[in-house]
Amino acid sequence: MATAGPNYSVEAIIEIAKSTDLWVREFTVAGGEEVPWHRHTEVQDHCYGLEGIVRVQVADTERNWEVELQPGQSCVLPAGTRHRLTCARGAQARYLLVQVGKYDFNKVAPPE
């Protein structure tokens, strides 16, 4: 069963902890699903791979990069960074998302 986020749905999202400036969730993203291109005004994302391979793509004015997180690997996405997360390959990928700062979700156009 898909779980809805703001303007998207993925296989599952489990909330682990939430406060005014911290949100911790476990995401399960099936092959072909995505957390679409977006940015946060104040939130810094900390992504930690749990299972499968998570593709993290970043496109901003200073630089574009992509990383495929294996289980146990992590990356940090500073506030204001345009990014998306997908299952890189296989049936599904799981990751822990720790968001620090006042939450918002601003969907943006994909890079050209």
PDB file as gemmi writes it, atoms N, CA and C in Angstrom:
CRYST1    1.000    1.000    1.000  90.00  90.00  90.00 P 1                      
ATOM      1  N   MET A   1       0.842  -1.179   0.000  1.00  0.00           N  
ATOM      2  CA  MET A   1       0.000   0.000   0.000  1.00  0.00           C  
ATOM      3  C   MET A   1       0.885   1.239   0.000  1.00  0.00           C  
ATOM      4  N   ALA A   2       0.585   2.175  -0.854  1.00  0.00           N  
ATOM      5  CA  ALA A   2       1.381   3.406  -0.958  1.00  0.00           C  
ATOM      6  C   ALA A   2       1.048   4.366   0.177  1.00  0.00           C  
ATOM      7  N   THR A   3       2.054   5.112   0.581  1.00  0.00           N  
ATOM      8  CA  THR A   3       1.902   6.133   1.610  1.00  0.00           C  
ATOM      9  C   THR A   3       2.109   7.485   0.952  1.00  0.00           C  
ATOM     10  N   ALA A   4       1.218   8.415   1.246  1.00  0.00           N  
ATOM     11  CA  ALA A   4       1.280   9.728   0.602  1.00  0.00           C  
ATOM     12  C   ALA A   4       2.165  10.688   1.375  1.00  0.00           C  
ATOM     13  N   GLY A   5       2.974  11.422   0.633  1.00  0.00           N  
ATOM     14  CA  GLY A   5       3.716  12.553   1.161  1.00  0.00           C  
ATOM     15  C   GLY A   5       3.085  13.786   0.550  1.00  0.00           C  
ATOM     16  N   PRO A   6       3.676  14.950   0.724  1.00  0.00           N  
ATOM     17  CA  PRO A   6       3.113  16.141   0.078  1.00  0.00           C  
ATOM     18  C   PRO A   6       3.338  16.075  -1.432  1.00  0.00           C  
ATOM     19  N   ASN A   7       2.289  15.842  -2.189  1.00  0.00           N  
ATOM     20  CA  ASN A   7       2.345  15.804  -3.652  1.00  0.00           C  
ATOM     21  C   ASN A   7       3.069  14.594  -4.232  1.00  0.00           C  
ATOM     22  N   TYR A   8       3.173  13.506  -3.507  1.00  0.00           N  
ATOM     23  CA  TYR A   8       3.755  12.282  -4.044  1.00  0.00           C  
ATOM     24  C   TYR A   8       3.314  11.100  -3.184  1.00  0.00           C  
ATOM     25  N   SER A   9       3.543   9.884  -3.706  1.00  0.00           N  
ATOM     26  CA  SER A   9       3.305   8.695  -2.882  1.00  0.00           C  
ATOM     27  C   SER A   9       4.421   7.695  -3.139  1.00  0.00           C  
ATOM     28  N   VAL A  10       4.814   7.006  -2.093  1.00  0.00           N  
ATOM     29  CA  VAL A  10       5.833   5.964  -2.156  1.00  0.00           C  
ATOM     30  C   VAL A  10       5.288   4.748  -1.412  1.00  0.00           C  
ATOM     31  N   GLU A  11       6.028   3.656  -1.479  1.00  0.00           N  
ATOM     32  CA  GLU A  11       5.536   2.409  -0.896  1.00  0.00           C  
ATOM     33  C   GLU A  11       5.206   2.547   0.587  1.00  0.00           C  
ATOM     34  N   ALA A  12       6.091   3.167   1.367  1.00  0.00           N  
ATOM     35  CA  ALA A  12       5.809   3.314   2.803  1.00  0.00           C  
ATOM     36  C   ALA A  12       6.643   4.433   3.408  1.00  0.00           C  
ATOM     37  N   ILE A  13       6.050   5.119   4.383  1.00  0.00           N  
ATOM     38  CA  ILE A  13       6.754   6.100   5.201  1.00  0.00           C  
ATOM     39  C   ILE A  13       6.366   5.822   6.654  1.00  0.00           C  
ATOM     40  N   ILE A  14       7.358   5.547   7.477  1.00  0.00           N  
ATOM     41  CA  ILE A  14       7.121   5.284   8.901  1.00  0.00           C  
ATOM     42  C   ILE A  14       7.722   6.420   9.705  1.00  0.00           C  
ATOM     43  N   GLU A  15       6.885   7.093  10.481  1.00  0.00           N  
ATOM     44  CA  GLU A  15       7.387   8.175  11.333  1.00  0.00           C  
ATOM     45  C   GLU A  15       8.017   7.580  12.589  1.00  0.00           C  
ATOM     46  N   ILE A  16       9.235   7.993  12.883  1.00  0.00           N  
ATOM     47  CA  ILE A  16       9.958   7.502  14.050  1.00  0.00           C  
ATOM     48  C   ILE A  16       9.943   8.530  15.168  1.00  0.00           C  
ATOM     49  N   ALA A  17      10.168   9.794  14.829  1.00  0.00           N  
ATOM     50  CA  ALA A  17      10.156  10.868  15.832  1.00  0.00           C  
ATOM     51  C   ALA A  17       9.841  12.179  15.149  1.00  0.00           C  
ATOM     52  N   LYS A  18       9.175  13.084  15.895  1.00  0.00           N  
ATOM     53  CA  LYS A  18       8.851  14.389  15.329  1.00  0.00           C  
ATOM     54  C   LYS A  18       8.760  15.418  16.447  1.00  0.00           C  
ATOM     55  N   SER A  19       9.392  16.589  16.197  1.00  0.00           N  
ATOM     56  CA  SER A  19       9.281  17.730  17.101  1.00  0.00           C  
ATOM     57  C   SER A  19       9.213  18.980  16.223  1.00  0.00           C  
ATOM     58  N   THR A  20       9.282  20.145  16.816  1.00  0.00           N  
ATOM     59  CA  THR A  20       9.164  21.371  16.027  1.00  0.00           C  
ATOM     60  C   THR A  20      10.312  21.577  15.050  1.00  0.00           C  
ATOM     61  N   ASP A  21      11.498  21.043  15.343  1.00  0.00           N  
ATOM     62  CA  ASP A  21      12.642  21.249  14.446  1.00  0.00           C  
ATOM     63  C   ASP A  21      13.406  19.966  14.121  1.00  0.00           C  
ATOM     64  N   LEU A  22      12.739  18.814  14.277  1.00  0.00           N  
ATOM     65  CA  LEU A  22      13.356  17.525  13.952  1.00  0.00           C  
ATOM     66  C   LEU A  22      12.265  16.558  13.510  1.00  0.00           C  
ATOM     67  N   TRP A  23      12.495  15.876  12.375  1.00  0.00           N  
ATOM     68  CA  TRP A  23      11.553  14.870  11.895  1.00  0.00           C  
ATOM     69  C   TRP A  23      12.365  13.697  11.383  1.00  0.00           C  
ATOM     70  N   VAL A  24      12.114  12.499  11.929  1.00  0.00           N  
ATOM     71  CA  VAL A  24      12.836  11.289  11.548  1.00  0.00           C  
ATOM     72  C   VAL A  24      11.819  10.289  10.989  1.00  0.00           C  
ATOM     73  N   ARG A  25      12.068   9.858   9.735  1.00  0.00           N  
ATOM     74  CA  ARG A  25      11.167   8.903   9.086  1.00  0.00           C  
ATOM     75  C   ARG A  25      11.966   7.867   8.313  1.00  0.00           C  
ATOM     76  N   GLU A  26      11.382   6.682   8.184  1.00  0.00           N  
ATOM     77  CA  GLU A  26      11.940   5.625   7.344  1.00  0.00           C  
ATOM     78  C   GLU A  26      11.101   5.548   6.076  1.00  0.00           C  
ATOM     79  N   PHE A  27      11.751   5.694   4.929  1.00  0.00           N  
ATOM     80  CA  PHE A  27      11.076   5.642   3.637  1.00  0.00           C  
ATOM     81  C   PHE A  27      11.373   4.321   2.945  1.00  0.00           C  
ATOM     82  N   THR A  28      10.359   3.725   2.338  1.00  0.00           N  
ATOM     83  CA  THR A  28      10.522   2.598   1.428  1.00  0.00           C  
ATOM     84  C   THR A  28      10.031   3.076   0.071  1.00  0.00           C  
ATOM     85  N   VAL A  29      10.923   3.053  -0.915  1.00  0.00           N  
ATOM     86  CA  VAL A  29      10.615   3.534  -2.263  1.00  0.00           C  
ATOM     87  C   VAL A  29      10.761   2.356  -3.218  1.00  0.00           C  
ATOM     88  N   ALA A  30       9.672   2.011  -3.895  1.00  0.00           N  
ATOM     89  CA  ALA A  30       9.706   0.900  -4.845  1.00  0.00           C  
ATOM     90  C   ALA A  30      10.355   1.352  -6.147  1.00  0.00           C  
ATOM     91  N   GLY A  31      10.775   0.391  -6.954  1.00  0.00           N  
ATOM     92  CA  GLY A  31      11.314   0.708  -8.265  1.00  0.00           C  
ATOM     93  C   GLY A  31      10.322   1.545  -9.049  1.00  0.00           C  
ATOM     94  N   GLY A  32      10.784   2.634  -9.659  1.00  0.00           N  
ATOM     95  CA  GLY A  32       9.923   3.521 -10.421  1.00  0.00           C  
ATOM     96  C   GLY A  32       9.266   4.620  -9.610  1.00  0.00           C  
ATOM     97  N   GLU A  33       9.320   4.548  -8.277  1.00  0.00           N  
ATOM     98  CA  GLU A  33       8.764   5.606  -7.433  1.00  0.00           C  
ATOM     99  C   GLU A  33       9.831   6.637  -7.118  1.00  0.00           C  
ATOM    100  N   GLU A  34       9.379   7.824  -6.697  1.00  0.00           N  
ATOM    101  CA  GLU A  34      10.323   8.872  -6.347  1.00  0.00           C  
ATOM    102  C   GLU A  34       9.721   9.822  -5.330  1.00  0.00           C  
ATOM    103  N   VAL A  35      10.590  10.439  -4.575  1.00  0.00           N  
ATOM    104  CA  VAL A  35      10.252  11.660  -3.865  1.00  0.00           C  
ATOM    105  C   VAL A  35      10.692  12.739  -4.842  1.00  0.00           C  
ATOM    106  N   PRO A  36       9.741  13.468  -5.465  1.00  0.00           N  
ATOM    107  CA  PRO A  36      10.061  14.313  -6.615  1.00  0.00           C  
ATOM    108  C   PRO A  36      10.954  15.501  -6.270  1.00  0.00           C  
ATOM    109  N   TRP A  37      11.411  16.170  -7.326  1.00  0.00           N  
ATOM    110  CA  TRP A  37      12.279  17.332  -7.159  1.00  0.00           C  
ATOM    111  C   TRP A  37      11.611  18.345  -6.239  1.00  0.00           C  
ATOM    112  N   HIS A  38      12.365  18.778  -5.239  1.00  0.00           N  
ATOM    113  CA  HIS A  38      11.858  19.736  -4.269  1.00  0.00           C  
ATOM    114  C   HIS A  38      13.016  20.384  -3.543  1.00  0.00           C  
ATOM    115  N   ARG A  39      12.691  21.353  -2.690  1.00  0.00           N  
ATOM    116  CA  ARG A  39      13.695  21.953  -1.802  1.00  0.00           C  
ATOM    117  C   ARG A  39      13.003  22.352  -0.519  1.00  0.00           C  
ATOM    118  N   HIS A  40      13.811  22.580   0.503  1.00  0.00           N  
ATOM    119  CA  HIS A  40      13.315  23.030   1.803  1.00  0.00           C  
ATOM    120  C   HIS A  40      13.928  24.395   2.101  1.00  0.00           C  
ATOM    121  N   THR A  41      13.148  25.267   2.689  1.00  0.00           N  
ATOM    122  CA  THR A  41      13.634  26.599   3.022  1.00  0.00           C  
ATOM    123  C   THR A  41      14.672  26.555   4.138  1.00  0.00           C  
ATOM    124  N   GLU A  42      14.372  25.801   5.211  1.00  0.00           N  
ATOM    125  CA  GLU A  42      15.251  25.765   6.381  1.00  0.00           C  
ATOM    126  C   GLU A  42      15.763  24.375   6.730  1.00  0.00           C  
ATOM    127  N   VAL A  43      15.128  23.343   6.209  1.00  0.00           N  
ATOM    128  CA  VAL A  43      15.442  21.964   6.612  1.00  0.00           C  
ATOM    129  C   VAL A  43      16.729  21.470   5.955  1.00  0.00           C  
ATOM    130  N   GLN A  44      17.578  20.857   6.765  1.00  0.00           N  
ATOM    131  CA  GLN A  44      18.740  20.134   6.249  1.00  0.00           C  
ATOM    132  C   GLN A  44      18.388  18.652   6.323  1.00  0.00           C  
ATOM    133  N   ASP A  45      18.501  17.935   5.189  1.00  0.00           N  
ATOM    134  CA  ASP A  45      18.203  16.508   5.125  1.00  0.00           C  
ATOM    135  C   ASP A  45      19.467  15.689   5.361  1.00  0.00           C  
ATOM    136  N   HIS A  46      19.352  14.686   6.203  1.00  0.00           N  
ATOM    137  CA  HIS A  46      20.407  13.699   6.422  1.00  0.00           C  
ATOM    138  C   HIS A  46      19.811  12.364   5.977  1.00  0.00           C  
ATOM    139  N   CYS A  47      20.336  11.775   4.899  1.00  0.00           N  
ATOM    140  CA  CYS A  47      19.829  10.526   4.338  1.00  0.00           C  
ATOM    141  C   CYS A  47      20.799   9.401   4.658  1.00  0.00           C  
ATOM    142  N   TYR A  48      20.259   8.285   5.161  1.00  0.00           N  
ATOM    143  CA  TYR A  48      21.074   7.140   5.544  1.00  0.00           C  
ATOM    144  C   TYR A  48      20.488   5.886   4.900  1.00  0.00           C  
ATOM    145  N   GLY A  49      21.247   5.235   4.012  1.00  0.00           N  
ATOM    146  CA  GLY A  49      20.779   4.034   3.319  1.00  0.00           C  
ATOM    147  C   GLY A  49      20.604   2.857   4.258  1.00  0.00           C  
ATOM    148  N   LEU A  50      19.467   2.165   4.130  1.00  0.00           N  
ATOM    149  CA  LEU A  50      19.177   0.994   4.959  1.00  0.00           C  
ATOM    150  C   LEU A  50      19.142  -0.305   4.164  1.00  0.00           C  
ATOM    151  N   GLU A  51      18.551  -0.249   2.958  1.00  0.00           N  
ATOM    152  CA  GLU A  51      18.377  -1.461   2.156  1.00  0.00           C  
ATOM    153  C   GLU A  51      18.277  -1.065   0.686  1.00  0.00           C  
ATOM    154  N   GLY A  52      18.815  -1.891  -0.195  1.00  0.00           N  
ATOM    155  CA  GLY A  52      18.779  -1.562  -1.611  1.00  0.00           C  
ATOM    156  C   GLY A  52      19.701  -0.387  -1.904  1.00  0.00           C  
ATOM    157  N   ILE A  53      19.455   0.276  -3.029  1.00  0.00           N  
ATOM    158  CA  ILE A  53      20.304   1.393  -3.427  1.00  0.00           C  
ATOM    159  C   ILE A  53      19.416   2.620  -3.648  1.00  0.00           C  
ATOM    160  N   VAL A  54      19.682   3.676  -2.897  1.00  0.00           N  
ATOM    161  CA  VAL A  54      18.927   4.920  -2.972  1.00  0.00           C  
ATOM    162  C   VAL A  54      19.705   5.913  -3.827  1.00  0.00           C  
ATOM    163  N   ARG A  55      19.073   6.426  -4.875  1.00  0.00           N  
ATOM    164  CA  ARG A  55      19.712   7.451  -5.702  1.00  0.00           C  
ATOM    165  C   ARG A  55      19.291   8.819  -5.182  1.00  0.00           C  
ATOM    166  N   VAL A  56      20.282   9.638  -4.856  1.00  0.00           N  
ATOM    167  CA  VAL A  56      20.054  11.010  -4.422  1.00  0.00           C  
ATOM    168  C   VAL A  56      20.611  11.906  -5.518  1.00  0.00           C  
ATOM    169  N   GLN A  57      19.755  12.755  -6.092  1.00  0.00           N  
ATOM    170  CA  GLN A  57      20.174  13.675  -7.143  1.00  0.00           C  
ATOM    171  C   GLN A  57      20.005  15.102  -6.648  1.00  0.00           C  
ATOM    172  N   VAL A  58      21.006  15.928  -6.923  1.00  0.00           N  
ATOM    173  CA  VAL A  58      20.998  17.327  -6.512  1.00  0.00           C  
ATOM    174  C   VAL A  58      21.246  18.182  -7.748  1.00  0.00           C  
ATOM    175  N   ALA A  59      20.459  19.244  -7.886  1.00  0.00           N  
ATOM    176  CA  ALA A  59      20.641  20.200  -8.978  1.00  0.00           C  
ATOM    177  C   ALA A  59      20.423  21.586  -8.399  1.00  0.00           C  
ATOM    178  N   ASP A  60      21.505  22.328  -8.283  1.00  0.00           N  
ATOM    179  CA  ASP A  60      21.370  23.705  -7.808  1.00  0.00           C  
ATOM    180  C   ASP A  60      22.263  24.611  -8.644  1.00  0.00           C  
ATOM    181  N   THR A  61      22.274  25.869  -8.340  1.00  0.00           N  
ATOM    182  CA  THR A  61      22.999  26.825  -9.171  1.00  0.00           C  
ATOM    183  C   THR A  61      24.508  26.659  -9.088  1.00  0.00           C  
ATOM    184  N   GLU A  62      25.002  26.133  -7.999  1.00  0.00           N  
ATOM    185  CA  GLU A  62      26.452  25.997  -7.829  1.00  0.00           C  
ATOM    186  C   GLU A  62      27.008  24.707  -8.404  1.00  0.00           C  
ATOM    187  N   ARG A  63      26.247  23.606  -8.252  1.00  0.00           N  
ATOM    188  CA  ARG A  63      26.749  22.331  -8.757  1.00  0.00           C  
ATOM    189  C   ARG A  63      25.628  21.304  -8.820  1.00  0.00           C  
ATOM    190  N   ASN A  64      25.793  20.337  -9.698  1.00  0.00           N  
ATOM    191  CA  ASN A  64      24.870  19.207  -9.813  1.00  0.00           C  
ATOM    192  C   ASN A  64      25.657  17.953  -9.458  1.00  0.00           C  
ATOM    193  N   TRP A  65      25.038  17.075  -8.688  1.00  0.00           N  
ATOM    194  CA  TRP A  65      25.693  15.821  -8.365  1.00  0.00           C  
ATOM    195  C   TRP A  65      24.662  14.745  -8.074  1.00  0.00           C  
ATOM    196  N   GLU A  66      25.143  13.522  -8.084  1.00  0.00           N  
ATOM    197  CA  GLU A  66      24.299  12.360  -7.837  1.00  0.00           C  
ATOM    198  C   GLU A  66      25.116  11.350  -7.056  1.00  0.00           C  
ATOM    199  N   VAL A  67      24.462  10.669  -6.135  1.00  0.00           N  
ATOM    200  CA  VAL A  67      25.126   9.616  -5.381  1.00  0.00           C  
ATOM    201  C   VAL A  67      24.155   8.456  -5.227  1.00  0.00           C  
ATOM    202  N   GLU A  68      24.677   7.242  -5.236  1.00  0.00           N  
ATOM    203  CA  GLU A  68      23.869   6.057  -4.967  1.00  0.00           C  
ATOM    204  C   GLU A  68      24.294   5.522  -3.613  1.00  0.00           C  
ATOM    205  N   LEU A  69      23.384   5.635  -2.646  1.00  0.00           N  
ATOM    206  CA  LEU A  69      23.680   5.210  -1.279  1.00  0.00           C  
ATOM    207  C   LEU A  69      23.439   3.719  -1.117  1.00  0.00           C  
ATOM    208  N   GLN A  70      24.482   3.016  -0.705  1.00  0.00           N  
ATOM    209  CA  GLN A  70      24.387   1.613  -0.326  1.00  0.00           C  
ATOM    210  C   GLN A  70      23.972   1.578   1.153  1.00  0.00           C  
ATOM    211  N   PRO A  71      23.500   0.438   1.658  1.00  0.00           N  
ATOM    212  CA  PRO A  71      23.207   0.356   3.093  1.00  0.00           C  
ATOM    213  C   PRO A  71      24.426   0.767   3.919  1.00  0.00           C  
ATOM    214  N   GLY A  72      24.201   1.635   4.883  1.00  0.00           N  
ATOM    215  CA  GLY A  72      25.271   2.118   5.752  1.00  0.00           C  
ATOM    216  C   GLY A  72      25.931   3.401   5.283  1.00  0.00           C  
ATOM    217  N   GLN A  73      25.632   3.844   4.065  1.00  0.00           N  
ATOM    218  CA  GLN A  73      26.195   5.098   3.558  1.00  0.00           C  
ATOM    219  C   GLN A  73      25.194   6.235   3.774  1.00  0.00           C  
ATOM    220  N   SER A  74      25.717   7.461   3.838  1.00  0.00           N  
ATOM    221  CA  SER A  74      24.841   8.599   4.080  1.00  0.00           C  
ATOM    222  C   SER A  74      25.302   9.827   3.307  1.00  0.00           C  
ATOM    223  N   CYS A  75      24.430  10.820   3.248  1.00  0.00           N  
ATOM    224  CA  CYS A  75      24.772  12.109   2.665  1.00  0.00           C  
ATOM    225  C   CYS A  75      23.920  13.187   3.341  1.00  0.00           C  
ATOM    226  N   VAL A  76      24.365  14.427   3.214  1.00  0.00           N  
ATOM    227  CA  VAL A  76      23.665  15.570   3.794  1.00  0.00           C  
ATOM    228  C   VAL A  76      23.275  16.516   2.668  1.00  0.00           C  
ATOM    229  N   LEU A  77      22.034  16.986   2.711  1.00  0.00           N  
ATOM    230  CA  LEU A  77      21.521  17.931   1.722  1.00  0.00           C  
ATOM    231  C   LEU A  77      21.195  19.223   2.451  1.00  0.00           C  
ATOM    232  N   PRO A  78      21.995  20.267   2.238  1.00  0.00           N  
ATOM    233  CA  PRO A  78      21.769  21.534   2.932  1.00  0.00           C  
ATOM    234  C   PRO A  78      20.424  22.165   2.559  1.00  0.00           C  
ATOM    235  N   ALA A  79      19.898  22.981   3.440  1.00  0.00           N  
ATOM    236  CA  ALA A  79      18.661  23.715   3.175  1.00  0.00           C  
ATOM    237  C   ALA A  79      18.817  24.511   1.886  1.00  0.00           C  
ATOM    238  N   GLY A  80      17.742  24.572   1.105  1.00  0.00           N  
ATOM    239  CA  GLY A  80      17.750  25.320  -0.142  1.00  0.00           C  
ATOM    240  C   GLY A  80      18.192  24.528  -1.351  1.00  0.00           C  
ATOM    241  N   THR A  81      18.717  23.324  -1.155  1.00  0.00           N  
ATOM    242  CA  THR A  81      19.221  22.499  -2.246  1.00  0.00           C  
ATOM    243  C   THR A  81      18.073  21.793  -2.970  1.00  0.00           C  
ATOM    244  N   ARG A  82      18.023  21.928  -4.292  1.00  0.00           N  
ATOM    245  CA  ARG A  82      17.008  21.220  -5.087  1.00  0.00           C  
ATOM    246  C   ARG A  82      17.452  19.767  -5.219  1.00  0.00           C  
ATOM    247  N   HIS A  83      16.556  18.821  -4.859  1.00  0.00           N  
ATOM    248  CA  HIS A  83      16.948  17.412  -4.870  1.00  0.00           C  
ATOM    249  C   HIS A  83      15.744  16.489  -5.039  1.00  0.00           C  
ATOM    250  N   ARG A  84      16.045  15.233  -5.367  1.00  0.00           N  
ATOM    251  CA  ARG A  84      15.032  14.173  -5.389  1.00  0.00           C  
ATOM    252  C   ARG A  84      15.692  12.863  -4.996  1.00  0.00           C  
ATOM    253  N   LEU A  85      14.855  11.905  -4.543  1.00  0.00           N  
ATOM    254  CA  LEU A  85      15.333  10.592  -4.128  1.00  0.00           C  
ATOM    255  C   LEU A  85      14.511   9.518  -4.822  1.00  0.00           C  
ATOM    256  N   THR A  86      15.205   8.477  -5.301  1.00  0.00           N  
ATOM    257  CA  THR A  86      14.548   7.390  -6.009  1.00  0.00           C  
ATOM    258  C   THR A  86      15.189   6.064  -5.619  1.00  0.00           C  
ATOM    259  N   CYS A  87      14.521   4.979  -6.007  1.00  0.00           N  
ATOM    260  CA  CYS A  87      15.114   3.644  -5.916  1.00  0.00           C  
ATOM    261  C   CYS A  87      16.010   3.511  -7.147  1.00  0.00           C  
ATOM    262  N   ALA A  88      17.313   3.350  -6.952  1.00  0.00           N  
ATOM    263  CA  ALA A  88      18.253   3.342  -8.079  1.00  0.00           C  
ATOM    264  C   ALA A  88      18.056   2.137  -8.992  1.00  0.00           C  
ATOM    265  N   ARG A  89      17.826   0.989  -8.423  1.00  0.00           N  
ATOM    266  CA  ARG A  89      17.562  -0.221  -9.204  1.00  0.00           C  
ATOM    267  C   ARG A  89      17.065  -1.294  -8.245  1.00  0.00           C  
ATOM    268  N   GLY A  90      16.421  -2.285  -8.806  1.00  0.00           N  
ATOM    269  CA  GLY A  90      15.861  -3.343  -7.985  1.00  0.00           C  
ATOM    270  C   GLY A  90      14.418  -3.045  -7.595  1.00  0.00           C  
ATOM    271  N   ALA A  91      13.873  -3.909  -6.760  1.00  0.00           N  
ATOM    272  CA  ALA A  91      12.460  -3.832  -6.392  1.00  0.00           C  
ATOM    273  C   ALA A  91      12.153  -2.686  -5.437  1.00  0.00           C  
ATOM    274  N   GLN A  92      13.091  -2.394  -4.519  1.00  0.00           N  
ATOM    275  CA  GLN A  92      12.840  -1.310  -3.566  1.00  0.00           C  
ATOM    276  C   GLN A  92      14.135  -0.886  -2.881  1.00  0.00           C  
ATOM    277  N   ALA A  93      14.060   0.288  -2.275  1.00  0.00           N  
ATOM    278  CA  ALA A  93      15.160   0.812  -1.462  1.00  0.00           C  
ATOM    279  C   ALA A  93      14.548   1.425  -0.207  1.00  0.00           C  
ATOM    280  N   ARG A  94      15.267   1.322   0.902  1.00  0.00           N  
ATOM    281  CA  ARG A  94      14.812   1.927   2.157  1.00  0.00           C  
ATOM    282  C   ARG A  94      15.899   2.852   2.675  1.00  0.00           C  
ATOM    283  N   TYR A  95      15.474   3.982   3.236  1.00  0.00           N  
ATOM    284  CA  TYR A  95      16.437   4.906   3.831  1.00  0.00           C  
ATOM    285  C   TYR A  95      15.820   5.610   5.027  1.00  0.00           C  
ATOM    286  N   LEU A  96      16.675   6.012   5.916  1.00  0.00           N  
ATOM    287  CA  LEU A  96      16.282   6.803   7.075  1.00  0.00           C  
ATOM    288  C   LEU A  96      16.513   8.255   6.699  1.00  0.00           C  
ATOM    289  N   LEU A  97      15.508   9.098   6.926  1.00  0.00           N  
ATOM    290  CA  LEU A  97      15.606  10.518   6.632  1.00  0.00           C  
ATOM    291  C   LEU A  97      15.479  11.293   7.938  1.00  0.00           C  
ATOM    292  N   VAL A  98      16.537  12.006   8.291  1.00  0.00           N  
ATOM    293  CA  VAL A  98      16.539  12.861   9.479  1.00  0.00           C  
ATOM    294  C   VAL A  98      16.526  14.291   8.967  1.00  0.00           C  
ATOM    295  N   GLN A  99      15.467  15.024   9.302  1.00  0.00           N  
ATOM    296  CA  GLN A  99      15.317  16.399   8.835  1.00  0.00           C  
ATOM    297  C   GLN A  99      15.426  17.339  10.021  1.00  0.00           C  
ATOM    298  N   VAL A 100      16.392  18.261   9.932  1.00  0.00           N  
ATOM    299  CA  VAL A 100      16.673  19.195  11.015  1.00  0.00           C  
ATOM    300  C   VAL A 100      16.304  20.599  10.557  1.00  0.00           C  
ATOM    301  N   GLY A 101      15.410  21.256  11.275  1.00  0.00           N  
ATOM    302  CA  GLY A 101      14.955  22.599  10.941  1.00  0.00           C  
ATOM    303  C   GLY A 101      13.448  22.632  10.788  1.00  0.00           C  
ATOM    304  N   LYS A 102      12.901  23.817  10.607  1.00  0.00           N  
ATOM    305  CA  LYS A 102      11.459  23.982  10.434  1.00  0.00           C  
ATOM    306  C   LYS A 102      11.051  23.433   9.072  1.00  0.00           C  
ATOM    307  N   TYR A 103      10.160  22.433   9.056  1.00  0.00           N  
ATOM    308  CA  TYR A 103       9.825  21.683   7.852  1.00  0.00           C  
ATOM    309  C   TYR A 103       8.959  22.470   6.873  1.00  0.00           C  
ATOM    310  N   ASP A 104       9.298  22.354   5.610  1.00  0.00           N  
ATOM    311  CA  ASP A 104       8.436  22.704   4.495  1.00  0.00           C  
ATOM    312  C   ASP A 104       8.855  21.840   3.314  1.00  0.00           C  
ATOM    313  N   PHE A 105       7.990  21.746   2.316  1.00  0.00           N  
ATOM    314  CA  PHE A 105       8.250  20.950   1.117  1.00  0.00           C  
ATOM    315  C   PHE A 105       7.820  21.790  -0.071  1.00  0.00           C  
ATOM    316  N   ASN A 106       8.776  22.235  -0.855  1.00  0.00           N  
ATOM    317  CA  ASN A 106       8.510  23.102  -1.992  1.00  0.00           C  
ATOM    318  C   ASN A 106       8.854  22.359  -3.270  1.00  0.00           C  
ATOM    319  N   LYS A 107       7.824  21.850  -3.943  1.00  0.00           N  
ATOM    320  CA  LYS A 107       8.039  21.121  -5.189  1.00  0.00           C  
ATOM    321  C   LYS A 107       8.602  22.095  -6.225  1.00  0.00           C  
ATOM    322  N   VAL A 108       9.609  21.641  -6.990  1.00  0.00           N  
ATOM    323  CA  VAL A 108      10.259  22.474  -8.003  1.00  0.00           C  
ATOM    324  C   VAL A 108      10.328  21.693  -9.318  1.00  0.00           C  
ATOM    325  N   ALA A 109      10.554  22.408 -10.394  1.00  0.00           N  
ATOM    326  CA  ALA A 109      10.677  21.791 -11.712  1.00  0.00           C  
ATOM    327  C   ALA A 109      11.963  20.970 -11.777  1.00  0.00           C  
ATOM    328  N   PRO A 110      11.940  19.864 -12.519  1.00  0.00           N  
ATOM    329  CA  PRO A 110      13.175  19.091 -12.718  1.00  0.00           C  
ATOM    330  C   PRO A 110      14.204  19.917 -13.480  1.00  0.00           C  
ATOM    331  N   PRO A 111      15.478  19.610 -13.307  1.00  0.00           N  
ATOM    332  CA  PRO A 111      16.509  20.346 -14.059  1.00  0.00           C  
ATOM    333  C   PRO A 111      16.387  20.041 -15.548  1.00  0.00           C  
ATOM    334  N   GLU A 112      16.866  20.977 -16.348  1.00  0.00           N  
ATOM    335  CA  GLU A 112      16.812  20.788 -17.810  1.00  0.00           C  
ATOM    336  C   GLU A 112      18.041  20.093 -18.308  1.00  0.00           C  
TER     337      GLU A 112                                                      
END                                                                             
